[in-house]
Amino acid sequence: MNLPPEMISKLDRVLTSLEQLLPKPVADIDWKDCPAANWRRHSFSGYLEPIIDINKTDLDHLLGIDEQKRIVEENTRQFIAGFPANNVLLWGTRGTGKSSLVRALLNRYAEQGLRIIQVDKNDLVYLPEIFAAIKDAPYRFILLCDDLSFEQGEITYKMLKSALDGSVYAAPANVLIYTTSNRRHLIPEYMTDNLGAKMVNNEIHHGESVEEKISLSDRFGLWVSFRTFSQEQYLRVVRQCIELLAEENQLDFKWGKELEKDAIDWSREKSKRCGRTAFQFARYWVGRRKLATG
């Protein structure tokens, strides 16, 4: 059957459009050699993409958050061992080591079967597909939703809520969900939310809107808070960071009032005393000294 040229041209355009909508063919991930992956959305579905370059953060290099490290590492060890463990919400001010802690756990426990899959909040609707892809794998997966918060009107949190709740879209036994956020309740709260609150037998009962927002965070078994450092704690972490970097770069240094003042001024410019600020100052100071001394 000979088709006219204009019909062939139209068919080519249709096929090209369809090809763009279909998910790209990708090979299954070999989890033996791949400790981490991202979920990449494509058209109506998506796929798991291996992460080639893994951040080499070590647990011992995360300073000033010893209690947070202990809680989350203990929960992760329980999970790897096949014992009961909880989904975790790591919340608090930015730059305090929430995401770095999860990645450091991967570096320490990858050889024991720990794996991480990063999922953007807009892709939470694909949780059932992700779970189906890994539920039979002989590894323990942390599904990481990094820097998560939901704005007014967003509904993708309902899929996360369902997965945490153990209902229709429950995570399989080899998956835990770890989420980092600046907000404890993940969803913004407003003064008007409290208009529906009422007093019953001297007990406050929140309105439906507040209950809906609190209920998402309640589904995480562990809440781990990260707070801004005191000045004393910040300076202690700065000194430890400089000691580590100075040793790596074979640099002698002496801690003193002038260096302490420089570190404080740096934190004031950043308007933040936290581990990230301390490490950034240490890199600045050690790098400048190395450059000056050749």
C-alpha positions, 0 to 999 in steps of 0.5 A, a space after each residue: 500500500 503506497 501512502 501519499 507523501 503528506 500522509 507519511 509526513 503526518 505519521 512520522 510526526 505522530 510517531 515522534 510525539 508518541 516516542 517523546 511521551 514514552 519512558 526511555 528504555 533503561 537497564 535495571 539497576 545493579 544494586 550490588 555496585 550502586 549504593 544510591 539512585 534518584 527517581 527521575 520523572 519521565 512523561 507519565 512515569 519515571 525510572 531509577 537513575 544510578 547516582 555515580 558520584 557519592 558524597 564521601 561524608 563520614 559520620 565522624 566528621 559531623 560535629 556538634 550533633 552527637 545525640 542526633 547521630 546516635 538516635 538516627 544511626 541506632 534506628 538505621 542499624 535496627 533496620 539493617 539488622 531486620 529488627 523493628 525500626 521507625 520512619 524518621 523526620 529530621 527537622 530544624 534550621 538549615 545547615 545543621 547536618 540533616 541531609 549530611 547525616 543520612 548520606 554519612 550513614 550510607 557511606 558507613 553501612 553500604 557494605 552491610 546492604 544499606 541503599 538510598 533512593 532520593 525522591 523529590 516531593 513532586 514525585 511522591 505520587 510515584 511511590 507505588 512504582 518505586 516500591 514495586 521496583 525494589 520490594 524484592 531486592 535483598 537490600 535495605 532501602 532508605 527513601 530520602 525526601 530531602 528538604 521537604 515541605 508542602 505549600 498551601 494547596 499541594 496534595 502530594 503529601 497525601 501519598 506520603 501520608 498513605 505510605 507512612 500509614 501502612 495502608 494501600 500504598 504502604 512501604 514494603 518491609 525493606 524500605 524506611 522513609 527518612 525526610 529532612 525539613 525546616 518545618 516540624 509539621 511539613 505543612 504551613 500553619 496559619 493563625 486562622 487554623 486555630 479558629 476551629 479549636 474548642 475546649 472540651 473538659 479543659 482539654 484543647 481539641 484542634 480544628 480539622 485543618 490543624 489535625 490534618 497538618 499535624 497528622 502527617 508528622 505524627 506518622 513518623 515514628 522518630 522526630 529528630 530536631 536540629 537547632 542553631 548552635 550556641 556561640 560556644 558550641 559553634 567555636 568548638 566545632 570551628 576548631 575541630 573542623 580547622 584541626 581536621 582540615 589542617 591535618 589533611 593539608 599538613 598545616 600547623 596552626 594555633 588557636 587564639 583570640 584572633 582566630 576566634 574573632 574571625 570565626 565569630 565575624 564569619 558567622 555574623 555575616 552568615 547570620 547563622 551558627 551551625 555546622 555548615 557555617 563552621 565548616 565553610 569558615 574552616 575551608 576559607 581559613 585553611 585554604 587562605 593560609 595554605 595559599 599564603 604559605 605556598 
